């Protein structure tokens, strides 16, 4: 476990064997290692870098500076998880839910104990988190969640949607998968990382079909979520996110879960925000730290207690 520190912010790369050949990467950010744990999961054709930059900026470092102990997942084959996805990779979302999520949760429990966690996600990562909670393999206590631009289905139609989804995600991506055995999203300039053939097919199945069912045994995720107490969830959507996290579809995911403790917010100038955010800069914009990231901290603190960082405690003592 390699560890570095910068301005009191400690980072560590944790590697978790999940099969005989696959190792998962979990990036840890902390100032206060006794703080409440937060698990962050990226979306499709992405990796964990959506939550942090090389210079130590982003949502994960921001949460660490607020006293949280933050764990950013690289799903199998993405980011620093090894090996990288190739045409021979045969895993999909079933493996994500039944093997990867339990491995991440178990590692956090090993490091922190069986304490309540906070969860956060970008885009498809929120769908995976909800699906896992509907049918957990390893039990986990989640106090609250925050999703950025998370939708399950794309119901809106526009010329941009036609190009991005019907042309690129369906026709071009399926052709690339047929030729290479995997989706080279980074080479096609569709995203920052690759996807396997099975992941692409299973994701597409959930995006296209209205019933939210397991691919094999037809388990109904929406019905299960509606019958359970879903952790309080904050759904954030960018006002300029016209396709991949359109506010209409983000709100539909909220309604599909039947959550009684949920909030929905469109991040745009019309609602008093600094910018009209899109699908990516909802997390990467330099102004997010003073615009809407504090909303997430407020949401987490509403449903759980946070220990102040040593730095904040010091400032508090000086003030008194």
C-alpha positions, 0 to 999 in steps of 0.5 A, spaced: 500 500 500 503 506 497 502 512 501 503 519 500 502 526 503 501 533 501 498 539 506 496 534 511 492 530 505 494 523 505 493 518 499 494 511 499 493 506 493 490 499 496 490 493 492 485 488 493 485 481 489 478 479 487 479 473 483 486 469 481 487 474 476 484 480 477 486 486 482 481 492 484 484 498 486 481 503 491 484 510 492 484 513 499 484 520 501 484 522 508 486 527 513 482 524 519 483 517 518 478 516 524 473 520 520 466 516 517 468 512 511 465 514 504 465 510 498 465 513 491 464 509 485 465 512 478 460 511 472 460 507 465 466 508 460 470 511 466 474 510 472 475 513 479 479 519 476 473 523 475 473 524 483 480 527 483 486 530 479 493 529 479 494 536 483 490 533 489 483 537 487 476 534 486 470 531 490 474 526 494 480 531 496 474 536 498 470 530 502 477 528 506 478 536 508 471 536 511 473 530 515 471 524 511 475 518 510 474 517 503 475 511 498 475 511 491 473 505 487 476 503 480 471 498 478 475 491 475 479 493 469 479 500 470 483 505 472 489 502 476 485 496 477 489 490 474 489 487 468 486 493 464 480 491 460 482 487 453 478 483 448 479 477 452 475 480 458 469 476 460 466 479 466 460 484 466 455 487 471 454 481 474 461 480 477 461 488 479 455 487 483 457 480 486 464 480 487 467 487 486 462 491 491 463 486 496 470 486 495 470 494 496 466 493 502 469 488 506 476 492 505 473 498 508 470 494 514 477 491 515 480 498 515 474 501 519 470 496 522 463 495 521 461 502 521 456 506 517 458 508 511 456 514 506 456 513 499 457 517 493 457 516 485 457 519 478 452 517 473 452 509 472 455 508 479 449 510 482 445 505 479 450 500 481 449 502 488 442 502 488 442 495 485 447 492 490 443 495 496 437 492 493 440 485 493 447 485 497 452 480 498 456 483 503 451 487 508 453 494 509 450 500 513 449 506 509 447 512 512 446 517 506 448 517 499 449 523 494 449 521 486 451 526 481 448 525 474 445 518 475 440 515 471 438 508 469 434 510 463 434 515 457 427 517 456 428 524 452 430 525 445 434 530 441 439 530 435 444 530 441 441 524 444 441 521 437 448 522 436 451 520 442 446 514 444 443 511 438 449 512 433 455 512 438 453 508 444 449 503 440 452 502 432 459 505 433 460 501 440 457 495 438 461 495 431 467 496 435 466 491 440 464 486 435 471 487 432 476 488 438 472 484 443 471 490 448 469 497 447 475 502 447 471 508 449 478 512 450 480 511 443 473 513 440 473 519 445 467 517 448 469 516 455 476 515 459 476 508 460 474 501 456 468 497 457 468 489 456 463 486 451 458 483 457 458 490 461 456 494 455 451 489 453 448 488 460 448 496 461 445 497 454 439 492 457 438 496 463 438 503 459 433 500 454 428 496 458 423 499 462 423 494 467 429 494 472 430 486 472 436 482 473 439 479 466 438 471 468 433 470 474 429 476 473 430 479 480 426 486 480 430 491 483 425 497 483 420 493 486 425 491 492 428 498 493 420 500 493 419 495 499 425 497 503 428 503 506 433 506 501 438 510 505 437 518 504 439 520 497 441 527 494 440 527 487 444 532 483 443 533 475 447 539 471 442 544 468 446 543 461 447 535 462 442 534 456 443 527 455 447 522 459 444 525 466 438 529 463 435 532 469 428 529 467 431 522 467 435 523 474 428 525 477 425 518 474 431 514 477 429 517 484 422 516 483 423 509 481 426 507 488 420 509 492 425 513 497 421 517 502 428 521 504 430 523 497 432 530 495 433 532 487 436 539 485 438 541 478 445 545 478 444 551 474 444 559 474 436 559 474 437 555 481 442 560 484 448 556 482 454 559 479 454 555 472 450 551 468 453 544 469 454 538 464 455 531 465 463 531 467 464 538 470 458 537 475 464 534 478 471 537 475 469 544 475 473 548 479 467 552 482 464 546 484 468 546 491 464 552 493 458 551 489 455 545 490 460 540 493 458 543 500 451 541 499 453 534 499 457 535 506 450 538 509 446 532 506 451 527 509 452 531 516 444 531 516 444 524 517 450 522 521 455 525 525 462 528 522 469 528 526 472 535 525 479 535 522 485 536 527 486 543 523 479 545 524 479 543 531 485 547 532 482 553 528 476 552 533 480 552 539 484 559 537 477 562 536 475 561 543 
